[in-house]
Amino acid sequence: MTVGGEVVTDPARDVDGESGVEVDGKAVAREPSEVWVVNKPAGVTSTAKEPGRRRAVVDLVRSERRLYPVGRLDVETTGLILLTNDGELANRLTHPRYEVPKTYRVTLRAPASQSALRRLREGIRLEDGPTAPAKVRSISDREIEITIREGRNRQVRRMIEAVGSRVERLSRVRFASLELGGLGEGEARPLTKAEVRRLWKDARP
């Protein structure tokens, strides 16, 4: 392998699209980036490969690229998840520094009190520290939308339980500027160039 015309034997050598990498005299081009949106069903794991019996979310996408989930949804949570081979974009969208908003539709087992909704809006103290204030919109007696800018493990479920309620169904309906829309459960589609550009803007510091 050569980089910029020089033979390289170090496998950890950093390169980018402008480094001029060649193998056996042939230029190595950067893999074209892809970003997909998937409506993840319950029971599907948010992993690139699932060693067990359950399906992995990447199995729902017909692509020749090696795609990876952008963040995670727990196995019983449904809804919007992104897959991409663009590591820089994935990092921007998931790094706490950029505070990218994620909106969930929550069906509760019983109606939540106004005081419980107020506590969610003010922030909840969990075992791993206090959460930032959430944006909460009541849809019906047992259904709310909650928007957070963090990405802790099972965070929405734990926040709901911390105010004395229980989640019956949880689905992510929006990630940054991207909405789930009419994408059916288990379906996937590639994002347009305009949608990808908007995601980059959403993740600006």
C-alpha positions as CSV (number, residue, x, y, z in Angstrom):
1,M,0.0,0.0,0.0
2,T,1.2,3.5,-0.8
3,V,0.0,6.8,0.6
4,G,0.9,9.9,-1.4
5,G,3.4,7.8,-3.3
6,E,5.2,6.5,-0.3
7,V,5.1,2.8,0.8
8,V,3.3,2.4,4.2
9,T,3.4,-0.6,6.4
10,D,1.7,0.8,9.5
11,P,-1.9,-0.3,9.5
12,A,-2.8,2.5,11.9
13,R,-1.8,5.2,9.5
14,D,-4.4,7.9,9.4
15,V,-5.7,8.8,5.9
16,D,-8.5,10.9,4.4
17,G,-10.1,11.3,1.0
18,E,-7.1,13.5,-0.2
19,S,-4.3,11.2,1.0
20,G,-3.8,9.4,-2.3
21,V,-4.1,5.8,-1.1
22,E,-3.2,3.0,-3.6
23,V,-3.1,-0.8,-3.3
24,D,-1.3,-2.8,-5.9
25,G,-1.0,0.4,-8.0
26,K,-4.8,1.0,-8.0
27,A,-6.3,4.1,-6.3
28,V,-8.6,3.4,-3.4
29,A,-11.6,5.6,-3.5
30,R,-13.6,6.6,-0.4
31,E,-16.8,4.7,-0.1
32,P,-19.8,6.8,-1.0
33,S,-21.7,7.8,2.1
34,E,-25.3,6.7,2.6
35,V,-27.9,7.7,5.2
36,W,-31.1,5.7,5.7
37,V,-34.1,6.2,7.9
38,V,-35.8,3.1,9.3
39,N,-39.0,2.6,11.2
40,K,-37.8,0.0,13.7
41,P,-40.3,-2.6,14.9
42,A,-40.4,-4.0,18.4
43,G,-38.1,-7.0,18.8
44,V,-35.5,-5.7,16.4
45,T,-32.1,-4.8,17.9
46,S,-30.3,-1.5,17.2
47,T,-27.1,-3.2,16.2
48,A,-25.1,-3.7,13.0
49,K,-25.1,-7.5,13.7
50,E,-27.1,-9.6,16.1
51,P,-25.6,-12.9,17.2
52,G,-28.8,-14.1,18.7
53,R,-32.1,-15.0,17.2
54,R,-33.5,-11.5,17.0
55,R,-33.1,-9.5,13.8
56,A,-30.8,-6.5,13.7
57,V,-32.0,-3.2,12.3
58,V,-29.5,-3.3,9.5
59,D,-31.3,-6.3,8.1
60,L,-34.2,-4.0,7.2
61,V,-32.1,-2.0,4.7
62,R,-31.1,-3.2,1.2
63,S,-27.7,-1.7,0.8
64,E,-24.3,-2.9,-0.2
65,R,-22.6,-0.5,2.2
66,R,-21.6,-1.4,5.8
67,L,-24.1,0.6,7.7
68,Y,-24.2,1.3,11.4
69,P,-27.0,2.7,13.6
70,V,-26.8,6.3,14.7
71,G,-27.4,5.9,18.4
72,R,-29.8,3.2,19.7
73,L,-33.4,2.4,20.5
74,D,-34.0,-0.4,23.1
75,V,-35.4,-3.6,21.6
76,E,-39.0,-2.9,22.6
77,T,-39.0,0.8,21.4
78,T,-40.2,1.4,17.9
79,G,-39.8,4.2,15.4
80,L,-37.2,6.4,13.8
81,I,-33.6,5.3,13.7
82,L,-30.9,6.3,11.3
83,L,-28.3,4.1,9.6
84,T,-25.2,5.4,7.9
85,N,-21.6,4.6,6.9
86,D,-20.6,8.3,7.6
87,G,-18.9,8.1,11.0
88,E,-18.4,11.9,11.3
89,L,-22.1,12.6,10.8
90,A,-23.1,9.8,13.2
91,N,-20.8,11.3,15.8
92,R,-22.2,14.7,15.4
93,L,-25.7,13.5,15.7
94,T,-25.1,11.5,18.9
95,H,-22.4,13.6,20.8
96,P,-23.9,15.3,23.9
97,R,-22.1,18.5,22.9
98,Y,-24.5,19.1,19.9
99,E,-27.7,18.5,21.9
100,V,-29.6,17.2,18.9
101,P,-33.3,16.8,19.8
102,K,-35.2,13.5,19.7
103,T,-39.0,13.3,20.0
104,Y,-40.9,10.3,21.3
105,R,-44.6,9.4,21.4
106,V,-45.4,7.7,24.7
107,T,-48.5,5.7,25.5
108,L,-48.9,5.5,29.2
109,R,-50.6,2.7,31.2
110,A,-52.6,5.3,33.1
111,P,-53.1,9.0,32.8
112,A,-50.2,11.2,34.0
113,S,-50.9,14.0,36.5
114,Q,-50.1,17.6,35.7
115,S,-47.5,17.5,38.5
116,A,-45.8,14.5,36.8
117,L,-45.7,16.4,33.4
118,R,-44.3,19.4,35.2
119,R,-41.5,17.4,36.7
120,L,-40.6,16.0,33.3
121,R,-40.4,19.6,32.0
122,E,-38.2,20.7,34.8
123,G,-35.8,17.7,34.7
124,I,-35.7,14.4,36.6
125,R,-33.0,13.1,38.9
126,L,-32.1,9.6,37.8
127,E,-29.5,7.2,39.3
128,D,-26.9,8.4,36.8
129,G,-27.6,12.1,37.5
130,P,-30.2,14.8,36.7
131,T,-31.7,15.1,33.2
132,A,-32.0,18.3,31.3
133,P,-35.5,19.8,31.1
134,A,-37.6,18.0,28.5
135,K,-40.2,19.5,26.2
136,V,-43.5,17.7,26.9
137,R,-46.8,18.0,25.0
138,S,-50.0,16.2,26.1
139,I,-51.9,14.6,23.3
140,S,-54.6,12.7,25.3
141,D,-55.1,11.4,28.8
142,R,-52.7,8.5,28.2
143,E,-50.5,9.8,25.4
144,I,-47.8,12.4,25.4
145,E,-44.9,13.6,23.2
146,I,-41.6,14.2,24.9
147,T,-38.5,15.8,23.4
148,I,-35.0,15.3,24.9
149,R,-31.5,16.4,23.9
150,E,-29.7,13.6,25.7
151,G,-29.2,10.0,24.8
152,R,-28.8,7.9,28.0
153,N,-29.7,4.3,28.1
154,R,-33.5,3.8,28.3
155,Q,-33.8,7.5,29.3
156,V,-37.4,8.2,28.4
157,R,-38.7,5.0,30.1
158,R,-36.7,5.8,33.2
159,M,-37.9,9.4,33.3
160,I,-41.5,8.3,33.0
161,E,-41.0,5.7,35.8
162,A,-39.4,8.3,38.0
163,V,-42.6,10.4,38.0
164,G,-44.7,7.4,39.1
165,S,-46.0,6.3,35.7
166,R,-45.4,3.4,33.3
167,V,-44.8,3.1,29.6
168,E,-47.1,1.0,27.6
169,R,-45.7,1.9,24.2
170,L,-42.8,4.1,23.1
171,S,-41.9,5.2,19.6
172,R,-39.5,7.8,18.3
173,V,-41.2,10.0,15.8
174,R,-38.6,12.7,15.1
175,F,-34.8,12.9,15.1
176,A,-33.4,16.4,14.7
177,S,-35.3,17.9,11.7
178,L,-36.2,14.4,10.3
179,E,-39.7,13.1,10.9
180,L,-40.9,9.5,10.7
181,G,-43.9,10.6,8.6
182,G,-45.7,7.8,6.7
183,L,-42.9,5.3,6.7
184,G,-44.4,2.0,7.6
185,E,-43.2,-0.2,10.5
186,G,-40.2,-2.3,9.2
187,E,-39.7,0.0,6.2
188,A,-36.6,2.0,5.3
189,R,-35.6,4.6,2.7
190,P,-32.4,6.5,1.8
191,L,-32.4,10.1,2.7
192,T,-32.2,12.7,0.0
193,K,-29.2,15.0,-0.3
194,A,-31.3,17.9,1.0
195,E,-32.3,15.9,4.1
196,V,-28.7,14.9,4.8
197,R,-27.6,18.6,4.5
198,R,-30.3,19.5,7.0
199,L,-29.0,16.9,9.5
200,W,-25.5,18.4,9.2
201,K,-27.1,21.8,10.1
202,D,-29.0,20.3,13.0
203,A,-25.7,19.0,14.4
204,R,-23.8,22.3,14.3
205,P,-22.2,23.5,17.6
